[in-house]
Amino acid sequence: MASKMFRALEIPNYRLWLVGALVSNIGTWMQRVAQDWLVLTVLTDNDGTATGITTGLQFLPILLLGPYAGLIADRFNKRKLLIFTQGFMGLCAIVLGLLVVTDTAELWHVYVLAALLGIGAAFDAPARQAFVSEVVPGTHLTNAVALNSANFNLARLAGPGVAGAVIAAFGTGPAFLINGASFIAVISSLLFMHKDQLQPAKPVERERGQVREGLRYVKNRRDLLLIFFLAFVIGTFGLNFQMTNAIMATEAFGVGPGEFGILGSIMAVGTFGGALLAARRSRPRWRYVIGGGIAFGICALASAWMPNYIAFGFMLIPVGLCSLTFLNSCNTMVQTSVPPQFRARVLALYLMVVMGGTPIGSPFIGWLAEEIGVRWAVSVGALLSLGASIAALIAWQKFRHDAVPLREQMREMLHLR
């Protein structure tokens, strides 16, 4: 069973990639925690709207540049593109760190650098997602995607806790500087890969209308449209825990940066477990897409009303498990069902809907937290996620090929094994 779960690690280049990504991902999670804490407690007086705007600006470029970024990834060598984007994002982190440690950081600096970091991420994400299929053979792709998620969430286990300790001891500036240095690891892994063992996709020749071509491809795939709809709603209104956990920590429970960082690590226990379970599966299934969305909505709603910090922390474990089950299933289904010449463009569109809605959802949920309280704000996001998942279940019932009774299908989709 263990060999099946980790079979992609048979590929030397993939092992190198995974190690570099782990170091960089730990730094990324440190930056996320430090950025929210900087805005929430240093540059403002617990302003949830400002925190939401910061998060939104970081994801806005994905919404605006996603289709074009996917086309760039299809046109150019993905490995070289990733070296450039990783270096650019590392530079943004170092600049913010220097501003903080020299006591010259202002809120508008954070806004600008969050947007620049988002621009780098917009071009990095589709190339990084599609690059996996060039590192491992198709027979290992589903496992590699799941291990990428496990890697990301293993970093999420360590990153927030380390960030909380660094912030408590030295402030937020060093956390940004550490993240900037962490990009060296993933750039080194890309430089030292065995190029003769890579399987690069043939670059798409430059032609007019290639972005529209990718959009038409998705438009003609009802299954992709359903995934995109569900990913947009849940990604926009449900997956705002980077921000809502910070507000819950400060306002609902009155704890400090160390306890806030621990919340991210606790949630990562669930997402890491979900990633390892996903690595055991040979192929993605709709039961994990829609069932994961329904279960996420229920668990997120329950988490909003936990009576104390400890109960809230424990509830984040199933929230993380369900969110990862949903996201990994969507990602794998897209990756394995799209031909290579469209893969980066379609992945860019997918990332655009799952993360690009954050500029809408994050300020909205932050505003709700200010107006009606953070518990009600999280509840609204959870109910919207649950409603969209039920709607997706009904839609899928209408166009799936085999006539399975709704009651049996519901039972199958919620059986997350």
C-alpha positions, 0 to 999 in steps of 0.5 A: 500500500505504501509503494502505491501511495508514493509511486511517483517518488520512483522518478528522480526528477520528481523527488528533487522537485518535491524537496525544493517545493517543500522548502518553498511552500513552508516559506509561503505559508510563513508569508501568508500568516505574517502578512495577515498578522502585519495588516491586522495587528500592526498596520490597522486595528483589527481591520478585517476589511483591510485584511480582506483587501490585502488577500484579494489583491494577491489573487486579483491578478489570477482573475485578470491574467489567468487565461493569458498566463496559461497561454504563456505556459503552453507556448514556452518552456515551463521549466525556464518560466518557473525559474523566472516566476519563482525568482520574482516572487522571492524578490517581492517577499524580500522587499516587504521584509526589508520594509518591515524590519526598517520600520518603513512599511505602510499599508499601501506598501503591503497592497502593492507588494501583494498585487505584485506577488499575485502577478508572479503567482498568476504566471507561476501557477498554470506552468507549475501545475502543467509541469508535473505532467512533464516530470512524471509519466501519465501512469503516475500523474494522479499520484503525483498531483496528490503528493503535490497536495500532500507536500503543500499541506505538510508545509502548511503543518510546519509553516504557520507554527514556525511563522507564529514563533518567529513573529512572537520572537522577532516580528513579521519582518524576518518571516518575510525574509525567510520566505524570500530565501526559501525560493532558492530551494525550488529554483535549485531543484529546477536547475539541477533536474536531469533534462534528458528525463523530462517529457516536455510538451510540444510548445504551442505555435503562436497564432491568433485567438489561442486564448479564445480557443481554450475558452471554447474548449472548456465551453464544450465540456459540460463536466469541466463547466460543472467543476469550474462552477463549484470551484468558483463558489467554494473558492470565493466564499468558502475557502477564506480561512487564511483571513477568517482564522486570523479574525476568529483568533483575535476577536472570537477567542482573544489569542495571540500570533502563536495560537493563530499560527497553530490554527493553520497547522491544525487545519493542515493535519486534515488537509495532509490526511486528505492528500495522503488518502487521495494518493491511494486512488488510481483515478479521480471520481465525481463522488469526491468532487461533489461529496467533498463540496457538500461535506466541506459546507457542513463542516465549515458551518459547524466550525463557525459556532465552536464555543472556544479556541480548542473546539474550533481548532479540532473542527478545522481538521475535518474542514481541512480534510473535506476541502482538500478532498474537493480541491484535489479531486477537481485538480486531478480530474482537470489534469487527467482529462485535458490533452497536453496542447490545452492543459496549461490554458485549461488549468489556468482557467481552473485556477482563475475560478478557484482562486480568482474569486478571492478578490470578490469573496475575501473583502466581502467575507471580511466586510461581513465579519466587521458588520455582523460578526466573524461567526456569521461571516464564516456561516454565510460562506459555508452555506453558499458552498453547501448550496452550490454543491447540492445544485451541482449534484442535481445538475450532474444527475441530469446529464450523467450517462447511467440512470442511477437513483438520486438516493443511491447517488447521494449515498455513493458521493458522500461515501468518502473512502 
